[in-house]
Amino acid sequence: MNRALFLDRDGVLDALVFREGEWGAPLQASQLELLPGVREALDLAAKNGWLIFVVSNQPDAAKGKTTMESLRAVHDKLLRELGGAPIKEFFYCFHRAEDKCSCRKPQPTLVLEAAKKYDVNVYESWFVGDVDSDIECGRRAGTRTALIEYEHTRSRRGAQRPDWVCRDLRHFVHALIGQTSSYAAQSED
């Protein structure tokens, strides 16, 4: 069986956008900015045997904040910015929380779908995200969890206790593969 990194998109791969008093996903391609070190981290993880998936809630079109066409343009720009990064597949939920679908995080449906499709052992895998629903999703799926925490998003942290808290994806991957003990990944124990 394979081991995998299941990554949230916004706040892990690309920068959050501040608008109307809160941080959120980019709503148009011009707002998308790849975070520093992401490409390096993805390449390093893949080189060390990790399959990589993106599992992300993208409800902004359903909420009327943007269009599906704009969301596709954001995704297309992300693919261009990643420049062929070794991501096996993107799994998106486009529903709102009130739609009560089975694919929206924290439900583990999309993680388990990817695990089945690619023969992934979830118990040897990680879910990396920047909000509680990511951590809860990983826990429900059976993965270990890492929280990417930024100064400007610390107030969004809730009751979920991740296995690791990290500065960014690059630091998480370096710590995970044992490149150095001086990186920011640290146990929450």
C-alpha positions as CSV (number, residue, x, y, z in Angstrom):
1,M,0.0,0.0,0.0
2,N,1.0,3.6,-0.5
3,R,1.4,6.4,1.9
4,A,0.0,9.9,1.1
5,L,-0.2,13.5,2.0
6,F,-3.7,14.9,1.7
7,L,-3.4,18.7,1.5
8,D,-6.0,21.4,1.8
9,R,-5.5,24.0,-0.9
10,D,-6.1,27.5,0.4
11,G,-3.7,28.4,3.2
12,V,-1.5,25.4,2.5
13,L,-0.6,25.7,-1.2
14,D,-1.8,29.2,-2.0
15,A,-2.2,32.3,0.1
16,L,-5.4,33.3,1.7
17,V,-7.0,36.6,0.6
18,F,-8.3,39.2,3.1
19,R,-11.7,40.6,2.1
20,E,-14.7,41.9,4.0
21,G,-13.0,41.4,7.3
22,E,-12.0,37.8,6.9
23,W,-9.4,35.5,5.3
24,G,-10.6,33.2,2.5
25,A,-9.9,31.5,-0.8
26,P,-9.0,33.4,-3.9
27,L,-12.2,34.1,-5.9
28,Q,-10.5,35.0,-9.2
29,A,-7.3,33.9,-10.8
30,S,-5.6,37.3,-10.3
31,Q,-5.9,36.7,-6.6
32,L,-4.1,33.4,-6.5
33,E,-0.6,33.5,-5.1
34,L,1.4,30.3,-4.6
35,L,3.0,30.2,-1.1
36,P,6.8,30.2,-0.8
37,G,8.4,26.8,-0.8
38,V,5.3,24.9,-2.0
39,R,6.8,23.5,-5.2
40,E,10.0,22.4,-3.4
41,A,8.0,20.7,-0.7
42,L,5.8,18.8,-3.1
43,D,8.8,17.6,-5.1
44,L,10.7,16.6,-2.0
45,A,7.7,14.7,-0.6
46,A,7.1,12.8,-3.9
47,K,10.8,12.0,-4.2
48,N,10.6,10.4,-0.8
49,G,7.7,8.2,-1.8
50,W,4.6,10.2,-0.7
51,L,1.6,10.4,-3.0
52,I,0.1,13.8,-3.0
53,F,-3.6,14.8,-3.1
54,V,-5.5,18.0,-2.7
55,V,-8.8,17.8,-0.8
56,S,-10.5,21.1,-0.5
57,N,-13.9,22.7,0.1
58,Q,-14.6,25.3,-2.5
59,P,-18.2,26.6,-1.7
60,D,-17.8,30.2,-2.9
61,A,-19.8,29.8,-6.2
62,A,-22.6,28.0,-4.3
63,K,-22.6,31.0,-1.9
64,G,-22.9,33.4,-4.7
65,K,-19.5,35.1,-4.1
66,T,-18.1,34.0,-7.5
67,T,-18.9,31.8,-10.4
68,M,-17.9,28.2,-11.3
69,E,-16.0,29.7,-14.3
70,S,-14.0,31.8,-11.9
71,L,-13.2,28.9,-9.7
72,R,-12.0,26.9,-12.7
73,A,-9.8,29.8,-13.7
74,V,-8.3,29.9,-10.1
75,H,-7.7,26.1,-10.4
76,D,-6.1,26.5,-13.8
77,K,-3.8,29.2,-12.6
78,L,-2.8,27.1,-9.6
79,L,-1.9,24.3,-12.0
80,R,0.2,26.7,-14.1
81,E,1.9,28.1,-10.9
82,L,2.6,24.5,-9.7
83,G,4.3,23.8,-13.1
84,G,3.7,20.1,-13.2
85,A,4.1,19.4,-9.5
86,P,3.5,15.8,-8.5
87,I,-0.1,16.0,-7.3
88,K,-1.9,12.8,-8.2
89,E,-5.4,14.3,-8.1
90,F,-7.5,17.2,-6.8
91,F,-10.7,16.4,-4.9
92,Y,-13.1,19.4,-4.5
93,C,-16.4,19.8,-2.8
94,F,-18.3,22.7,-4.2
95,H,-21.2,22.6,-1.7
96,R,-22.1,24.9,1.2
97,A,-22.1,23.6,4.8
98,E,-25.9,23.9,4.9
99,D,-26.2,21.6,1.9
100,K,-25.3,18.7,4.2
101,C,-23.5,16.8,1.4
102,S,-21.3,13.8,2.2
103,C,-18.2,15.2,0.4
104,R,-17.6,18.4,2.4
105,K,-14.9,18.4,5.0
106,P,-14.9,17.5,7.8
107,Q,-16.5,14.4,6.3
108,P,-13.7,12.1,5.2
109,T,-15.4,10.9,2.0
110,L,-13.0,12.5,-0.5
111,V,-9.9,11.3,1.5
112,L,-11.3,7.7,1.6
113,E,-12.2,7.9,-2.1
114,A,-8.6,8.9,-3.0
115,A,-7.3,6.2,-0.6
116,K,-9.4,3.5,-2.3
117,K,-8.6,4.7,-5.8
118,Y,-4.8,4.8,-5.2
119,D,-4.3,2.0,-2.7
120,V,-3.4,4.3,0.2
121,N,-2.9,3.2,3.7
122,V,-4.6,6.1,5.6
123,Y,-2.9,5.1,8.9
124,E,0.5,5.8,7.4
125,S,-0.7,9.1,5.8
126,W,-1.1,12.7,6.8
127,F,-3.8,15.4,6.3
128,V,-2.3,18.9,6.3
129,G,-4.6,21.9,6.6
130,D,-5.0,25.3,8.1
131,V,-8.4,25.0,9.8
132,D,-10.2,22.7,12.3
133,S,-12.3,21.0,9.6
134,D,-9.1,19.8,7.9
135,I,-7.8,18.3,11.1
136,E,-11.2,16.7,11.9
137,C,-11.4,15.3,8.4
138,G,-8.0,13.7,8.7
139,R,-8.9,12.3,12.1
140,R,-12.1,10.8,10.8
141,A,-10.3,9.3,7.8
142,G,-7.6,7.7,10.1
143,T,-4.7,9.9,9.1
144,R,-2.3,11.8,11.3
145,T,-2.8,15.5,11.1
146,A,-0.7,18.7,10.8
147,L,-2.0,22.2,11.1
148,I,-0.3,25.0,9.1
149,E,-0.8,28.0,11.4
150,Y,-0.1,31.6,10.4
151,E,-0.1,34.6,12.6
152,H,-3.1,36.2,10.8
153,T,-5.1,32.9,11.0
154,R,-4.3,31.8,14.5
155,S,-7.7,33.2,15.7
156,R,-9.4,30.7,13.5
157,R,-8.0,27.7,15.4
158,G,-10.6,25.8,17.3
159,A,-10.9,22.7,19.5
160,Q,-9.2,20.2,17.2
161,R,-5.8,19.1,18.3
162,P,-3.5,18.2,15.4
163,D,-0.5,15.9,15.8
164,W,1.8,18.7,14.5
165,V,1.6,22.4,14.2
166,C,3.8,23.9,11.5
167,R,4.8,27.2,9.9
168,D,4.2,26.1,6.3
169,L,4.2,23.1,4.0
170,R,7.9,23.3,3.3
171,H,8.7,23.0,7.0
172,F,6.3,20.2,7.5
173,V,7.7,18.1,4.7
174,H,11.3,18.7,5.7
175,A,10.5,17.6,9.3
176,L,8.4,14.7,8.1
177,I,11.2,13.2,6.0
178,G,13.8,13.9,8.7
179,Q,15.8,16.5,6.7
180,T,16.5,18.5,9.9
181,S,15.2,18.7,13.4
182,S,15.3,22.5,13.4
183,Y,12.2,23.0,11.3
184,A,9.0,24.3,12.8
185,A,7.0,21.0,13.0
186,Q,6.4,20.2,16.6
187,S,4.3,17.8,18.5
188,E,1.1,19.0,20.2
189,D,1.5,16.4,23.0
